[in-house]
Amino acid sequence: MIAAFDIPVHKVEHSKLRDIVLENLPFGKYFTDHMLEADYVDGEWKSVSIKPYQPLELEPSLAALHYGQAIFEGIKAYKDQDGNAVIFRPYDNFRRFNTSALRMNMPEVPEEIFIEGMRKLIALDKNWIPAIKDHSLYIRPFMFSTDHMLGVRPSQTYKFLIILSPTGPYYAKPMKILVEEHYTRAAPGGVGFSKNAGNYGGSMLATTEAQKIGYDQVLWTDAFEHKWLQEVGMMNVFFVINGKVFTPSLEEGTILAGVTRDSVITVLREKGLEVEERRINIDELMEAYGKGQLQEAFGTGTAAVIAPIKELRYKDFIMEFDINKFPVATAVKEQLAAIREGRETDVHQWMFKV
Ligand SMILES: *Cc1c(COP(=O)(O)O)cnc(C)c1O
């Protein structure tokens, strides 16, 4: 077991912080002074350290580049009113990371490295957390296979890293969404529920084609009928029909179990709204829309938190929404911000002090 105090720290000589203004930075473009790096060799995690953010030296035969054992997480840290660093629900991401690892036949990363390492890294780069409303420090833990070998087999060596990126407010532009009828993101028995790099690689062409005809993202549907709704782009999706909230259920393993999704469901239920997790068909949505009962549609994820949908298109049927009349999405967004900023009691202990 590696306790946090055992992780050696090699500090930078000069912080890059002097050359950067932490306001309105674009998502994921700038990185802090340090990173965490650990190697899995001979069946155990070794050489864990925090060091200056720097390039990696890798072999061209690196297994991850050829066979895609690569997973990641996305988490946000904030500064509270007293200037402390707080992380939003890191244990949920930690558990999900190891769920992804299991599916991709990769070793688990122990809490002592994932959580304690993250904690120590953030404590070190704490001054990089913008103390500005809606700004955050985006945390990217990731792992990939590192065998130097072209034979197809699960790699025996892996690298785990955590890098940190200060980020400005993510303006969730109201989205125009095309219901995907040709490409498939995930099928039962596949890897849709794991946060692996290949899911992103496999989704880009569909998104690019949707963008060519004026849409921002696709709404993924099931592999067989292309009618059962899954996720919107790389976000979970919610609908409000007649005051009741619906989101696709997780059972089939085709949907990523978003931490934001879970937070949204929890907050809405506490507000007394009924939330149903179940299979949702596009025909059902169109019917509700026709009757004037489909009131809201929005995506949820760590980067944007809540992203309203202003248009949803299935074949030639276009559903339009007035996103200024999204009371449910607005209320949940505000409640999550209040919990984050300490204006509301954190009853679930979602905010984890570094
Ligand atoms: C990361 C991700 C989400 C959102 O999960 P959060 O934990 O809320 O950030 C949703 N769908 C996919 C495919 C994802 O990769």
The ligand as an SDF file (V2000), in Angstrom:
LIG
                    3D

 15 15  0  0  0  0  0  0  0  0999 V2000
  -17.8950   11.1870  -19.1880 C   0  0  0  0  0  0  0  0  0  0  0  0
  -19.1260   10.8580  -19.9510 C   0  0  0  0  0  0  0  0  0  0  0  0
  -20.4160   11.2870  -19.5430 C   0  0  0  0  0  0  0  0  0  0  0  0
  -20.6410   12.2120  -18.3770 C   0  0  0  0  0  0  0  0  0  0  0  0
  -20.2250   11.6920  -17.1510 O   0  0  0  0  0  0  0  0  0  0  0  0
  -19.9680   12.6670  -15.9410 P   0  0  0  0  0  0  0  0  0  0  0  0
  -19.4730   11.7650  -14.8590 O   0  0  0  0  0  0  0  0  0  0  0  0
  -21.2630   13.3030  -15.6020 O   0  0  0  0  0  0  0  0  0  0  0  0
  -18.9610   13.6670  -16.3890 O   0  0  0  0  0  0  0  0  0  0  0  0
  -21.5010   10.8730  -20.2740 C   0  0  0  0  0  0  0  0  0  0  0  0
  -21.3740   10.0930  -21.3670 N   0  0  0  0  0  0  0  0  0  0  0  0
  -20.1600    9.6830  -21.7850 C   0  0  0  0  0  0  0  0  0  0  0  0
  -20.0790    8.8130  -22.9810 C   0  0  0  0  0  0  0  0  0  0  0  0
  -19.0120   10.0460  -21.1040 C   0  0  0  0  0  0  0  0  0  0  0  0
  -17.8200    9.6230  -21.5470 O   0  0  0  0  0  0  0  0  0  0  0  0
  1  2  1  0
  2  3  1  0
  2 14  2  0
  3  4  1  0
  3 10  2  0
  4  5  1  0
  5  6  1  0
  6  7  2  0
  6  8  1  0
  6  9  1  0
 10 11  1  0
 11 12  2  0
 12 13  1  0
 12 14  1  0
 14 15  1  0
M  END
$$$$
